[in-house]
């Protein structure tokens, strides 16, 4: 499979099959029609039409909206419409994370088709034999993508924590990385994609980071997310991305972005311009 096909595999959603979700006439998400009809049970909160679902205007503040919709989400979770209530608030925003108009629980994020945000860290080592990447293998008891390969550190970005603090937390939990080392991670941009899940659309933006690690550093997972790590030559990682299904799908995008930025993919390669463009799906 080509690198372009890896990107296409993450961009599977067709927004035309969904209803826009609006707050104060701003588009903040996408709803499956059948899920939208469930929300009709709360007419004081949601106004449904053929073309969209609007959160009623009477809830004017961030806190009021969040509380009112959270009660609905908890009831839907209690009746099994939403599989899990995860106690992790995610921003509901028409644009950037800082433009959030309310929060909803992570367990309902894809049902409402809201933008999701995450942070992924490429940890690399420069040896005499060339560039190597630390690759994690997810624990087999994980609910999502058990046993697949992952970036050294990767996690969602909840609402009530700064990007800086969340990155340090994830680095410590997933790789045993000290704050003094983790702060050396360099922000290098984003990748974005529009995936379709069984529960709905996931418009996802991943903030990407690179860190050059000492040759004697060995990651250790402290939160059970990862069962093992392996330091692999970058050429081996490239082959795994192209030829296997071993990586968690969105990690392929983060790695392709890394390869471009480090000059491991050339502008002379076929489809290079499209590759760069397709890593940044408009959401």
ABEGO torsion letter per residue (X at the ends): XBAAAAAAAABABBAAABBBBBBGGBBABBBBAAAAAAAAABAAABBBBAABBBBBAABABAAAAAAAAAAAAAAAAAAGABABBAGBBBBBBABBAAABABBBBAAAAAAAGBBBBBBBBBBBBBBAAEBBBBBBBBBAABABGBGBBBBABBBBBBAABBAAAAAAAAAAAAAGBBAAAAAABBBAEBBBBBBBBAAEBBBBBBBBBBBBBBAABBBBBAAGABABBBBBBAAAAAAAAAABAABBAAAAAAAAAAAAAAGABBAABBGAAAAAAAABBBX
